[in-house]
Amino acid sequence: MLPTLCNICYAAALGYHAPAVRGTSLAALLVALSAACSFAYLEVQRDWWCDDDPALFAFGLRVDDPLSFFHDKELLGYGRLNRNTLTPFQMVSFWIDGRLAPREAGLAYLHSALALAATAVALMALVARLSGPGWAFGCAATWLFLPSTQAVHEFLSTRHYMEGLLACLIALALGHRVARGDGGVAAWMGALAFAAVAALCKETYAFAALFGLAALFLFQKRRGPLLSVLLLGALYGAYRLWAHGLRASYGMPLLWPIPFVGVVLRFPYMLAANHGGYLLALGIAALTIFRATRAWSRGAVVAVIGLLAGSVLVVYPVAIALQATWHEPGTWYRATFALNTIGWTLGWVALSRVRDVRVHALAALLTVAALVPGSLRTRAYWDDYKRSYEIEGRFFLEHPSRLVYSVVPASWYLGGLSRLYDARQPHVTWRDAQGGRLDRGVLAAHPTLWRRDGERMIEDPALFRKLLEDGRR
């Protein structure tokens, strides 16, 4: 199933009726590498729910008709989970998992592995149109090990970032065919359809897909396709206005411009999850500028600058979260996933045009020196992060008579597990304690509480007595 799906994505994105044998062979090799990344390197098949996962999956399970995610305003905002997002395909993706195997994290991770492999093949196919199969394979293969790619793959709740990128890549590849005049009405309509899917997977791709298509059609003077993209953009804007009004907040304060610039200056670090990312970003910038000054038209330069600038600005609503977490390759590394993919692609396409093998050797050395430790660090971070959630979550479900004090960062985690597994037992969180929202009745009904300490759950009577005293105040 996986090779078939990925070959379909490769053929659709490449747009050839009979792709070169070398290209398809490399695509098959990329599928194998992606599978090895998922199941041998990251070992996602062993992972369990963490963070937002149980709350979102539980929400998806309660809906019978997946079309409701597109027209029911309560469902469009995930109930009370987040009223300002417009990502209905995220919930459709979870809904499919829930119908196939409710409450099975293993199937959900398999679904994510399929999405990763298909996206890598689609990325290779698009880059192959701009360079060649070998360079395209190198771009997609190394992209698998970018920390932001790993973070999105590890976190089930951000699968829509991956699936949105997949739809965006196919839309741009089909749009490239239409712009060059070798694609008919089917490619034109396909580009619009995949752009719409990308936009409804994640708002980031509403900009990337529509701007990319508009730039392709504008510079190739394809008026009909250009007008259709502008119409699609207007329809998306109207749909969002109907769904959420003028609200654009992500539930957190917005940074002032100068602190936001400080966050942007951390983006190169986030490319590799270490300071080697600055060298990689500098190399990508140098190669791209060199290529742009020699071969690109003014329109192409403007389009690339616009795409990069727009991809930076769409991070602005969540920049305050990155201000505190940029040094940790965790859940918020998803914010730079699209930007890193764009920059990585530009760097490889520009490198493919350089004939000096010394430049190739230096690029390979920088890539290995920065990505290997960054990827290993990201893998270790997520292993520890997920393990902490699993220890606490499994104990909570297996010991319903014991009061659990939740110490994981996502204070809503045990509440999500309660809804996902229909568990009725109460619990206490660190946020309850800090916010003065302790339930005296819950505390009084238990003789003590349990909390996670490293790799095990321990009874903590001292903490229990302190919370009881705080609850009486």
C-alpha positions as CSV (number, residue, x, y, z in Angstrom):
1,M,0.0,0.0,0.0
2,L,2.7,2.5,1.0
3,P,4.8,2.1,-2.2
4,T,1.7,2.4,-4.3
5,L,0.5,5.5,-2.6
6,C,3.9,7.2,-2.8
7,N,4.3,6.3,-6.5
8,I,0.9,7.8,-7.2
9,C,2.1,11.0,-5.4
10,Y,5.3,10.9,-7.4
11,A,3.6,10.6,-10.7
12,A,0.9,13.2,-9.9
13,A,3.5,15.7,-8.7
14,L,6.0,15.1,-11.4
15,G,3.4,15.2,-14.1
16,Y,5.0,12.8,-16.5
17,H,3.1,10.0,-18.1
18,A,6.2,7.8,-18.1
19,P,8.7,9.0,-15.5
20,A,12.4,8.1,-16.0
21,V,13.4,4.7,-14.5
22,R,16.0,6.4,-12.4
23,G,13.4,8.7,-10.9
24,T,11.0,6.0,-9.9
25,S,13.9,3.8,-8.5
26,L,15.0,6.7,-6.4
27,A,11.4,7.3,-5.3
28,A,11.2,3.7,-4.2
29,L,14.5,4.1,-2.3
30,L,13.1,7.2,-0.7
31,V,10.0,5.3,0.5
32,A,12.3,2.7,2.1
33,L,14.4,5.4,3.7
34,S,11.2,7.1,5.1
35,A,10.0,3.8,6.5
36,A,13.4,3.3,8.1
37,C,13.2,6.8,9.6
38,S,9.8,6.2,11.0
39,F,10.1,2.6,12.3
40,A,13.8,1.9,12.9
41,Y,15.2,5.4,13.7
42,L,12.3,7.2,15.5
43,E,10.5,3.9,16.4
44,V,7.1,5.7,16.3
45,Q,5.3,2.3,16.4
46,R,6.2,2.0,20.1
47,D,4.9,5.5,21.0
48,W,1.7,6.4,22.8
49,W,-0.5,9.4,23.2
50,C,1.0,12.7,24.4
51,D,0.1,16.3,24.9
52,D,-3.0,17.3,22.7
53,D,-3.4,13.9,21.2
54,P,-6.1,12.3,23.4
55,A,-8.2,15.5,23.6
56,L,-8.3,15.9,19.8
57,F,-8.8,12.2,19.1
58,A,-11.6,12.1,21.6
59,F,-13.2,15.1,20.0
60,G,-13.0,13.4,16.6
61,L,-14.6,10.2,17.9
62,R,-17.8,12.0,18.9
63,V,-18.7,13.1,15.4
64,D,-20.5,10.7,13.0
65,D,-20.4,12.8,9.8
66,P,-17.0,14.0,8.8
67,L,-18.6,16.7,6.6
68,S,-19.7,18.4,9.8
69,F,-16.2,19.5,10.4
70,F,-16.6,21.8,7.5
71,H,-20.0,23.4,8.2
72,D,-20.7,23.1,11.9
73,K,-19.3,26.2,13.6
74,E,-18.9,24.4,16.9
75,L,-16.9,21.7,15.3
76,L,-14.8,24.1,13.2
77,G,-13.4,25.5,16.5
78,Y,-13.0,22.0,18.0
79,G,-15.6,22.9,20.6
80,R,-13.7,24.9,23.3
81,L,-10.3,23.6,22.3
82,N,-9.5,26.4,19.9
83,R,-12.1,28.6,18.3
84,N,-9.8,30.5,15.9
85,T,-8.3,27.7,13.9
86,L,-9.6,26.7,10.5
87,T,-8.2,23.2,9.9
88,P,-11.1,20.9,9.3
89,F,-9.0,18.3,7.4
90,Q,-7.0,17.9,10.7
91,M,-10.1,16.5,12.3
92,V,-11.0,14.4,9.2
93,S,-7.6,12.8,9.5
94,F,-8.2,11.9,13.1
95,W,-11.8,10.8,12.3
96,I,-10.5,8.2,9.8
97,D,-8.1,6.8,12.5
98,G,-11.0,6.6,15.0
99,R,-13.2,4.7,12.6
100,L,-10.5,2.2,11.7
101,A,-9.3,1.5,15.2
102,P,-10.6,3.7,18.0
103,R,-8.1,4.5,20.7
104,E,-5.2,2.7,18.9
105,A,-2.2,5.0,18.9
106,G,-0.2,2.5,16.8
107,L,-2.6,2.9,13.8
108,A,-2.4,6.7,14.2
109,Y,1.4,6.6,14.0
110,L,1.2,4.3,11.0
111,H,-1.1,6.9,9.3
112,S,1.5,9.5,10.1
113,A,4.3,7.4,8.6
114,L,2.3,7.1,5.4
115,A,1.9,10.8,5.3
116,L,5.6,11.3,5.8
117,A,6.6,9.0,3.1
118,A,4.1,10.4,0.6
119,T,5.2,14.0,1.4
120,A,8.9,13.1,0.9
121,V,8.1,11.6,-2.5
122,A,6.0,14.6,-3.5
123,L,8.9,16.9,-2.4
124,M,11.3,14.9,-4.5
125,A,9.0,15.0,-7.5
126,L,8.6,18.8,-7.3
127,V,12.4,19.4,-6.9
128,A,13.1,17.0,-9.8
129,R,11.2,19.4,-12.1
130,L,13.7,22.1,-11.0
131,S,17.0,20.2,-10.8
132,G,17.2,16.4,-11.4
133,P,16.3,13.1,-9.8
134,G,19.6,12.7,-7.9
135,W,19.5,16.2,-6.4
136,A,15.8,15.9,-5.7
137,F,16.4,12.6,-3.8
138,G,19.2,14.3,-1.8
139,C,16.9,17.2,-0.9
140,A,14.0,14.9,0.2
141,A,16.2,12.4,2.0
142,T,17.9,15.0,4.2
143,W,14.6,16.8,4.7
144,L,13.4,13.7,6.6
145,F,16.0,14.4,9.3
146,L,15.4,18.1,9.8
147,P,14.4,18.7,13.4
148,S,11.2,20.5,12.4
149,T,10.2,17.5,10.2
150,Q,10.9,15.1,13.0
151,A,8.9,17.2,15.5
152,V,5.9,17.3,13.2
153,H,6.1,13.6,12.5
154,E,6.5,12.7,16.2
155,F,3.5,14.8,17.3
156,L,0.3,13.2,16.1
157,S,-1.6,16.4,16.7
158,T,0.4,18.1,14.0
159,R,-0.1,15.5,11.3
160,H,-2.2,18.1,9.4
161,Y,1.1,20.2,8.9
162,M,2.5,17.2,7.0
163,E,-0.7,16.4,5.1
164,G,-1.1,20.1,4.2
165,L,2.4,20.2,2.9
166,L,1.7,17.1,0.8
167,A,-1.3,18.8,-0.8
168,C,0.6,22.0,-1.3
169,L,3.5,20.3,-3.1
170,I,1.1,18.5,-5.4
171,A,-0.8,21.7,-6.1
172,L,2.5,23.6,-7.0
173,A,3.7,20.7,-9.2
174,L,0.4,20.7,-11.1
175,G,0.5,24.5,-11.2
176,H,4.0,24.4,-12.7
177,R,2.7,22.2,-15.5
178,V,-0.2,24.5,-16.2
179,A,2.1,27.6,-16.2
180,R,4.5,25.9,-18.7
181,G,1.6,25.0,-20.9
182,D,2.0,21.2,-20.7
183,G,-1.0,20.7,-18.4
184,G,-4.6,20.8,-19.4
185,V,-7.8,21.5,-17.6
186,A,-7.4,18.5,-15.4
187,A,-4.1,19.7,-14.1
188,W,-5.5,23.2,-13.6
189,M,-8.5,22.0,-11.6
190,G,-6.2,19.6,-9.7
191,A,-3.9,22.4,-8.7
192,L,-6.9,24.4,-7.3
193,A,-8.3,21.4,-5.5
194,F,-5.1,20.5,-3.8
195,A,-4.5,24.1,-2.9
196,A,-7.9,24.2,-1.2
197,V,-7.1,21.0,0.7
198,A,-3.7,22.4,1.8
199,A,-5.4,25.6,3.0
200,L,-7.9,23.7,5.0
201,C,-5.2,21.5,6.5
202,K,-3.4,24.4,8.0
203,E,-3.6,28.2,7.5
204,T,0.1,28.4,6.7
205,Y,-0.6,26.7,3.4
206,A,-3.4,29.1,2.5
207,F,-0.6,31.5,1.9
208,A,2.1,29.2,0.5
209,A,-0.1,27.3,-1.9
210,L,-2.2,30.3,-3.2
211,F,0.8,32.7,-3.4
212,G,2.9,30.0,-5.1
213,L,0.2,29.3,-7.7
214,A,-0.5,33.0,-8.3
215,A,3.2,33.7,-8.8
216,L,3.6,30.8,-11.3
217,F,0.5,31.9,-13.3
218,L,1.4,35.7,-13.2
219,F,4.9,35.4,-14.5
220,Q,3.9,33.0,-17.2
221,K,0.9,35.3,-18.1
222,R,-1.7,32.6,-17.6
223,R,-4.7,34.9,-17.0
224,G,-7.4,32.3,-16.6
225,P,-5.6,30.2,-14.0
226,L,-4.4,33.4,-12.2
227,L,-8.0,34.6,-11.9
228,S,-9.1,31.3,-10.6
229,V,-6.5,31.4,-7.9
230,L,-7.5,34.9,-6.8
231,L,-11.1,33.6,-6.7
232,L,-10.1,30.7,-4.6
233,G,-8.3,33.0,-2.2
234,A,-11.4,35.2,-2.0
235,L,-13.6,32.1,-1.3
236,Y,-11.2,31.0,1.4
237,G,-11.3,34.5,3.0
238,A,-15.1,34.5,3.0
239,Y,-15.2,31.0,4.5
240,R,-12.9,32.0,7.3
241,L,-14.8,35.1,7.9
242,W,-18.0,33.1,8.1
243,A,-16.4,30.5,10.4
244,H,-14.6,32.8,12.9
245,G,-15.3,36.4,12.1
246,L,-12.4,38.8,12.4
247,R,-10.7,36.9,15.2
248,A,-7.1,35.9,14.4
249,S,-5.6,35.3,17.8
250,Y,-4.1,31.9,18.6
251,G,-5.0,32.2,22.3
252,M,-1.8,33.9,23.3
253,P,-0.5,37.5,23.4
254,L,1.1,39.0,20.3
255,L,4.7,40.1,20.4
256,W,5.7,43.7,19.6
257,P,7.7,44.0,16.4
258,I,11.2,44.2,17.9
259,P,10.9,41.1,20.1
260,F,9.5,39.3,17.0
261,V,12.6,40.2,15.1
262,G,14.6,38.6,17.9
263,V,12.5,35.4,17.5
264,V,13.1,35.5,13.7
265,L,16.8,35.7,14.3
266,R,16.5,32.3,16.1
267,F,15.0,30.6,13.1
268,P,18.4,29.5,11.7
269,Y,19.1,27.7,15.0
270,M,15.7,25.9,14.7
271,L,16.7,24.7,11.3
272,A,19.2,22.2,12.9
273,A,18.3,22.5,16.6
274,N,21.9,23.7,17.2
275,H,24.1,26.6,16.3
276,G,25.2,24.8,13.1
277,G,21.9,25.9,11.7
278,Y,23.3,29.4,11.3
279,L,26.0,28.0,9.0
280,L,23.4,26.0,7.1
281,A,21.2,29.1,6.8
282,L,24.1,31.2,5.7
283,G,25.1,28.6,3.1
284,I,21.5,28.4,1.7
285,A,21.3,32.2,1.5
286,A,24.7,32.4,-0.3
287,L,23.8,29.8,-2.8
288,T,20.3,31.2,-3.5
289,I,21.6,34.8,-3.9
290,F,24.4,33.6,-6.2
291,R,21.9,31.7,-8.3
292,A,19.4,34.5,-8.3
293,T,21.9,37.1,-9.5
294,R,23.0,34.9,-12.3
295,A,20.0,33.2,-13.7
296,W,16.7,34.3,-12.1
297,S,14.4,36.9,-13.6
298,R,13.3,39.8,-11.5
299,G,9.9,38.3,-11.2
300,A,11.3,35.0,-9.8
301,V,13.4,37.0,-7.2
302,V,10.3,38.9,-6.1
303,A,8.3,35.7,-5.8
304,V,10.9,33.9,-3.7
305,I,11.3,36.9,-1.4
306,G,7.6,37.2,-1.1
307,L,7.2,33.5,-0.3
308,L,9.9,33.6,2.4
309,A,8.6,36.8,3.9
310,G,5.1,35.5,4.0
311,S,6.2,32.2,5.6
312,V,8.0,34.2,8.3
313,L,5.0,36.4,9.0
314,V,2.5,33.5,9.4
315,V,4.6,32.5,12.4
316,Y,3.8,35.8,14.1
317,P,0.7,34.8,16.0
318,V,2.6,32.1,17.9
319,A,5.9,33.9,18.1
320,I,5.6,34.4,21.9
321,A,5.7,30.6,22.3
322,L,8.8,30.3,20.3
323,Q,10.4,33.1,22.4
324,A,10.6,30.6,25.2
325,T,11.0,27.3,23.4
326,W,13.2,28.0,20.4
327,H,16.1,26.1,21.9
328,E,14.1,22.9,22.5
329,P,13.1,20.8,19.4
330,G,9.7,20.1,20.8
331,T,6.0,20.8,19.8
332,W,6.5,24.4,18.8
333,Y,9.1,23.5,16.1
334,R,6.1,22.9,14.0
335,A,5.8,26.7,13.5
336,T,8.9,26.8,11.3
337,F,8.2,23.5,9.5
338,A,6.9,25.1,6.2
339,L,9.6,27.8,6.3
340,N,12.4,25.3,6.8
341,T,11.0,23.1,3.9
342,I,11.0,26.1,1.6
343,G,14.5,27.2,2.6
344,W,15.9,23.7,2.4
345,T,14.4,23.2,-1.1
346,L,15.8,26.5,-2.3
347,G,19.2,25.5,-1.1
348,W,19.2,22.2,-2.8
349,V,17.9,23.6,-6.1
350,A,20.6,26.3,-6.1
351,L,23.3,23.8,-5.2
352,S,22.3,21.6,-8.1
353,R,23.3,24.5,-10.5
354,V,26.8,24.7,-9.0
355,R,29.4,22.7,-10.9
356,D,32.3,23.1,-8.4
357,V,32.7,19.8,-6.5
358,R,34.5,21.7,-3.7
359,V,31.2,23.5,-3.0
360,H,29.4,20.2,-3.1
361,A,31.9,18.7,-0.6
362,L,31.6,21.8,1.7
363,A,27.8,21.6,1.6
364,A,27.8,17.9,2.4
365,L,30.2,18.5,5.3
366,L,28.0,21.3,6.7
367,T,24.8,19.3,6.3
368,V,26.3,16.2,8.1
369,A,28.0,18.3,10.9
370,A,24.8,20.2,11.7
371,L,22.0,17.7,11.0
372,V,23.4,14.6,12.6
373,P,23.7,16.0,16.1
374,G,20.5,18.0,15.6
375,S,18.5,15.0,14.5
376,L,19.8,12.8,17.3
377,R,19.0,15.5,19.9
378,T,15.5,15.9,18.5
379,R,14.9,12.1,18.7
380,A,16.2,12.0,22.3
381,Y,14.0,14.9,23.3
382,W,10.9,13.4,21.9
383,D,11.7,10.0,23.4
384,D,11.9,11.6,26.9
385,Y,8.9,13.8,26.2
386,K,6.6,11.0,25.1
387,R,7.8,8.7,27.8
388,S,6.9,11.1,30.6
389,Y,3.3,11.3,29.2
390,E,3.0,7.6,28.8
391,I,4.1,6.8,32.4
392,E,1.6,9.2,33.8
393,G,-1.2,8.4,31.4
394,R,-1.0,4.6,31.7
395,F,-0.9,4.8,35.5
396,F,-3.9,7.1,35.5
397,L,-6.0,4.6,33.5
398,E,-4.7,1.5,35.2
399,H,-5.3,2.8,38.8
400,P,-8.7,4.5,38.8
401,S,-8.9,4.5,42.6
402,R,-5.7,6.6,43.0
403,L,-5.6,10.3,42.8
404,V,-3.0,11.4,40.2
405,Y,-1.2,14.7,40.3
406,S,-0.3,15.6,36.7
407,V,3.1,17.2,36.2
408,V,3.3,17.0,32.4
409,P,3.5,20.3,30.5
410,A,0.0,19.9,28.9
411,S,-2.2,20.2,32.0
412,W,-5.2,19.1,29.9
413,Y,-3.6,15.7,29.0
414,L,-5.3,13.5,31.6
415,G,-8.6,15.2,30.9
416,G,-8.2,14.2,27.2
417,L,-7.4,10.7,28.3
418,S,-10.6,10.6,30.4
419,R,-12.7,11.6,27.5
420,L,-10.9,9.2,25.1
421,Y,-11.2,6.1,27.3
422,D,-14.4,7.1,29.1
423,A,-12.5,7.2,32.4
424,R,-14.4,8.9,35.3
425,Q,-11.8,9.2,38.0
426,P,-10.7,12.7,39.0
427,H,-7.2,14.1,38.9
428,V,-5.3,17.2,39.9
429,T,-2.8,19.2,37.8
430,W,0.0,21.5,38.4
431,R,-2.0,24.3,36.8
432,D,-4.8,23.7,39.3
433,A,-2.3,24.1,42.1
434,Q,-0.7,27.2,40.7
435,G,-4.0,28.8,39.7
436,G,-5.8,28.2,43.1
437,R,-8.4,26.0,41.4
438,L,-8.0,23.0,43.7
439,D,-11.2,21.0,44.3
440,R,-11.4,20.3,48.1
441,G,-14.0,17.6,47.6
442,V,-11.7,15.6,45.3
443,L,-8.7,15.9,47.7
444,A,-10.8,15.0,50.7
445,A,-12.1,11.9,49.0
446,H,-8.6,10.4,48.7
447,P,-6.0,9.4,51.4
448,T,-3.0,10.5,49.3
449,L,-1.9,11.3,45.7
450,W,0.6,9.9,43.2
451,R,2.9,11.8,40.9
452,R,5.5,10.9,38.3
453,D,9.1,11.0,39.5
454,G,11.5,10.2,36.6
455,E,10.6,6.7,35.2
456,R,8.0,5.8,37.9
457,M,5.0,7.0,39.8
458,I,5.4,7.6,43.5
459,E,3.1,8.3,46.4
460,D,3.7,11.8,47.7
461,P,1.9,12.4,51.0
462,A,3.8,15.6,51.7
463,L,2.6,17.2,48.5
464,F,-0.9,15.9,49.3
465,R,-1.0,17.6,52.7
466,K,0.3,20.8,51.2
467,L,-2.5,20.8,48.5
468,L,-5.1,20.1,51.2
469,E,-3.9,23.1,53.2
470,D,-3.9,25.3,50.0
471,G,-7.4,24.0,49.2
472,R,-8.7,25.2,52.6
473,R,-7.6,28.8,52.1
